[in-house]
Amino acid sequence: MNVTVEQLGEGALILDVREDYEWEAGHVDGALHIPLEQLPARLEELDPDVDVNVICRTGGRSFRATTWLTENGYSAFNVTGGMGAWQDAEFPMVSDNGQAPRVL
């Protein structure tokens, strides 16, 4: 199932599955960062009773993560357009590299 960035409610759990360098350049404040390839090993960090909104750069990796999470009993939604859509909507972002946040 898909969700747009505009449909994400206040306090929604956002799981960012991008690589470390992408996360450091710019991400949603308060999002949980688990790169896609680490997701199976770090699954215990997610609560199966909480909806997970999965985001990446454009939607490909988050689609794969959403599919996998759903197959493993989680309620997961793919954020359509990813961080590109988030940035286009001019929603706030933060960075971890001391520079202005941006989507790589």
SEDREN-763643 format. One line per 2 residues: number of its first residue (from 1); for each residue x, y, z of N, C-alpha, C. Coordinates in nm, 3 decimals, decimal comma. Atoms other than C-alpha are relative to their C-alpha. Layout:
BEGIN
NUM> X:Y:Z:X:Y:Z:X:Y:Z; ...
This chain:
BEGIN
1> 0,084:-0,118:0,000:0,000:0,000:0,000:0,088:0,125:0,000; -0,076:-0,124:0,012:0,119:0,352:-0,079:-0,063:0,112:0,081
3> 0,044:-0,121:-0,068:0,096:0,680:0,108:0,084:0,115:-0,056; -0,076:-0,116:0,046:0,195:1,029:-0,008:0,059:0,073:0,119
5> -0,060:-0,075:-0,110:0,412:1,263:0,196:-0,105:0,090:0,066; 0,104:-0,085:-0,056:0,107:1,486:0,241:-0,096:-0,077:0,091
7> 0,091:0,082:-0,081:-0,090:1,197:0,395:0,062:-0,043:0,133; -0,064:0,039:-0,125:0,165:1,133:0,671:-0,047:0,092:0,112
9> 0,050:-0,079:-0,112:0,018:1,245:0,998:0,110:0,036:0,098; -0,091:-0,041:-0,107:0,188:1,415:1,289:0,034:-0,122:0,085
11> -0,044:0,112:-0,084:0,392:1,160:1,480:0,006:-0,134:-0,071; -0,007:0,127:0,075:0,382:0,897:1,203:0,142:-0,054:0,005
13> -0,132:0,064:0,002:0,667:0,647:1,221:0,048:-0,005:-0,144; -0,062:0,003:0,132:0,893:0,702:0,920:0,129:-0,078:0,011
15> -0,120:0,082:0,007:1,153:0,438:0,841:0,074:0,036:-0,128; -0,083:-0,039:0,114:1,430:0,566:0,613:0,096:-0,114:-0,029
17> -0,082:0,117:0,034:1,599:0,278:0,429:0,115:0,036:-0,094; -0,111:-0,042:0,086:1,859:0,484:0,240:0,135:-0,031:0,065
19> -0,137:0,022:-0,048:2,235:0,449:0,275:0,041:0,111:0,098; -0,047:-0,096:-0,101:2,427:0,628:0,551:0,030:0,138:-0,058
21> -0,039:-0,130:0,057:2,565:0,901:0,323:-0,123:0,080:-0,043; 0,123:-0,069:0,038:2,213:0,982:0,198:-0,070:0,055:0,123
23> 0,061:-0,040:-0,128:2,077:0,997:0,554:0,072:0,122:0,056; -0,079:-0,110:-0,056:2,361:1,224:0,666:-0,024:0,131:-0,074
25> 0,020:-0,121:0,080:2,292:1,470:0,382:-0,135:0,066:0,027; 0,131:-0,056:-0,027:1,925:1,512:0,468:-0,104:-0,106:0,025
27> 0,104:0,096:-0,035:1,640:1,327:0,636:-0,111:0,068:0,080; 0,112:-0,048:-0,080:1,309:1,369:0,814:0,040:-0,006:0,147
29> -0,032:-0,003:-0,143:1,366:1,477:1,173:-0,090:-0,098:0,074; 0,076:0,099:-0,077:1,260:1,195:1,404:-0,019:-0,133:-0,070
31> 0,012:0,126:0,072:1,273:0,926:1,136:0,097:-0,103:0,058; -0,087:0,110:-0,038:1,427:0,587:1,212:0,080:-0,039:-0,122
33> -0,086:0,034:0,113:1,724:0,499:0,992:0,049:-0,144:0,011; -0,051:0,137:0,015:1,780:0,136:0,895:0,020:-0,023:-0,149
35> -0,023:0,026:0,143:1,949:0,089:0,555:-0,064:-0,132:-0,042; 0,075:0,114:0,051:1,763:-0,162:0,339:0,068:-0,134:0,028
37> -0,068:0,129:-0,016:2,029:-0,434:0,356:0,013:-0,042:0,147; -0,008:0,032:-0,142:2,031:-0,415:0,739:-0,136:-0,033:0,061
39> 0,135:0,016:-0,054:1,654:-0,444:0,778:-0,027:-0,138:0,062; 0,027:0,131:-0,063:1,633:-0,823:0,836:0,070:-0,018:0,135
41> -0,076:0,017:-0,124:1,900:-0,810:1,108:-0,046:0,096:0,110; 0,041:-0,101:-0,098:1,745:-0,506:1,279:-0,152:0,008:0,017
43> 0,146:0,001:-0,003:1,377:-0,601:1,255:-0,056:0,024:0,140; 0,049:-0,015:-0,138:1,345:-0,606:1,636:-0,011:0,146:0,042
45> 0,011:-0,142:-0,031:1,381:-0,226:1,632:-0,138:0,057:-0,036; 0,133:-0,045:0,041:1,031:-0,203:1,483:-0,106:-0,070:0,083
47> 0,112:0,055:-0,074:0,707:-0,256:1,671:-0,102:-0,052:-0,102; 0,095:0,054:0,097:0,478:-0,491:1,475:-0,142:0,057:0,016
49> 0,132:-0,058:-0,022:0,177:-0,308:1,623:-0,010:0,146:-0,042; -0,001:-0,140:0,043:0,275:0,032:1,480:0,018:0,006:-0,152
51> -0,014:-0,019:0,145:0,224:0,138:1,117:0,138:0,057:-0,031; -0,132:-0,045:0,042:0,560:0,184:0,942:-0,013:0,063:-0,138
53> -0,001:-0,071:0,127:0,589:0,444:0,664:0,143:0,001:-0,050; -0,137:0,023:0,047:0,894:0,349:0,459:0,034:0,097:-0,112
55> -0,041:-0,101:0,096:1,087:0,612:0,265:0,143:-0,026:-0,046; -0,137:0,002:0,055:1,395:0,617:0,038:0,014:0,125:-0,087
57> -0,018:-0,119:0,082:1,509:0,857:-0,233:-0,120:0,023:-0,093; 0,109:-0,016:0,095:1,241:0,791:-0,497:-0,112:-0,101:0,013
59> 0,107:0,097:-0,024:1,043:0,485:-0,386:0,033:-0,145:-0,032; -0,035:0,138:0,036:1,222:0,176:-0,520:0,040:-0,086:0,118
61> -0,045:0,077:-0,116:1,402:0,061:-0,207:-0,109:-0,009:0,105; 0,108:0,004:-0,099:1,110:0,156:0,013:-0,110:-0,096:-0,044
63> 0,097:0,098:0,049:0,880:-0,053:-0,208:0,044:-0,141:0,038; -0,051:0,133:-0,037:1,104:-0,357:-0,154:-0,010:-0,022:0,150
65> 0,007:0,012:-0,145:1,122:-0,290:0,220:-0,144:-0,018:0,047; 0,142:0,009:-0,035:0,744:-0,241:0,244:-0,054:-0,139:-0,030
67> 0,044:0,135:0,038:0,680:-0,567:0,060:0,052:-0,102:0,100; -0,061:0,095:-0,093:0,922:-0,756:0,286:-0,062:0,011:0,139
69> 0,060:-0,020:-0,132:0,782:-0,602:0,604:-0,143:-0,056:0,005; 0,138:0,050:0,006:0,424:-0,683:0,501:-0,001:-0,153:0,001
71> -0,009:0,146:0,003:0,522:-1,042:0,423:0,040:-0,057:0,136; -0,043:0,044:-0,133:0,666:-1,061:0,776:-0,093:0,048:0,111
73> 0,102:-0,030:-0,100:0,350:-0,945:0,951:-0,009:0,144:0,048; 0,004:-0,141:-0,039:0,409:-0,569:0,974:-0,099:0,076:-0,086
75> 0,085:-0,091:0,075:0,172:-0,294:0,867:0,090:0,109:-0,056; -0,099:-0,091:0,060:0,393:-0,105:0,622:-0,059:0,068:-0,123
77> 0,046:-0,082:0,111:0,327:0,171:0,370:0,119:0,062:-0,071; -0,106:-0,059:0,081:0,550:0,287:0,085:-0,031:0,148:-0,021
79> 0,019:-0,143:0,020:0,595:0,666:0,079:0,031:0,033:-0,146; -0,010:-0,027:0,142:0,531:0,755:-0,285:0,090:0,120:-0,028
81> -0,089:-0,110:0,037:0,806:0,967:-0,439:0,116:0,021:0,094; -0,111:-0,002:-0,095:1,030:0,927:-0,134:0,042:0,138:0,046
83> -0,055:-0,126:-0,051:1,256:1,200:-0,005:-0,003:0,110:-0,107; 0,015:-0,100:0,106:1,237:1,370:-0,344:-0,133:0,072:0,011
85> 0,132:-0,060:-0,019:0,865:1,426:-0,289:-0,005:0,082:0,128; -0,005:-0,073:-0,127:0,932:1,532:0,070:0,066:0,137:-0,022
87> -0,072:-0,124:0,027:1,182:1,794:-0,050:-0,083:0,091:-0,091; 0,083:-0,080:0,091:0,952:1,907:-0,335:-0,117:0,066:0,073
89> 0,109:-0,057:-0,079:0,674:1,962:-0,079:0,051:0,105:0,098; -0,065:-0,097:-0,088:0,922:2,181:0,112:-0,027:-0,029:0,147
91> 0,012:0,039:-0,140:0,873:1,983:0,431:0,138:0,007:0,063; -0,130:-0,018:-0,065:1,147:2,032:0,690:0,085:-0,127:0,002
93> -0,097:0,108:-0,007:1,460:1,819:0,689:0,115:0,046:0,090; -0,121:-0,027:-0,076:1,773:1,797:0,901:0,114:-0,079:-0,063
95> -0,117:0,074:0,049:2,126:1,685:0,819:0,091:-0,034:0,117; -0,097:0,039:-0,102:2,402:1,517:1,016:0,143:0,038:-0,039
97> -0,134:-0,031:0,049:2,693:1,664:0,820:0,037:0,148:0,013; -0,031:-0,141:-0,023:2,679:2,031:0,926:-0,033:0,089:-0,119
99> 0,037:-0,078:0,117:2,553:2,142:0,584:-0,151:0,012:-0,008; 0,143:-0,012:0,020:2,211:2,252:0,467:-0,054:-0,136:-0,047
101> 0,053:0,130:0,039:1,992:1,940:0,436:-0,042:-0,003:-0,146; 0,039:0,019:0,139:1,941:1,804:0,086:-0,014:-0,149:-0,027
103> 0,022:0,139:0,039:1,836:1,484:-0,086:0,105:-0,038:-0,105; -0,097:0,051:0,097:2,110:1,289:-0,259:-0,060:-0,115:-0,077
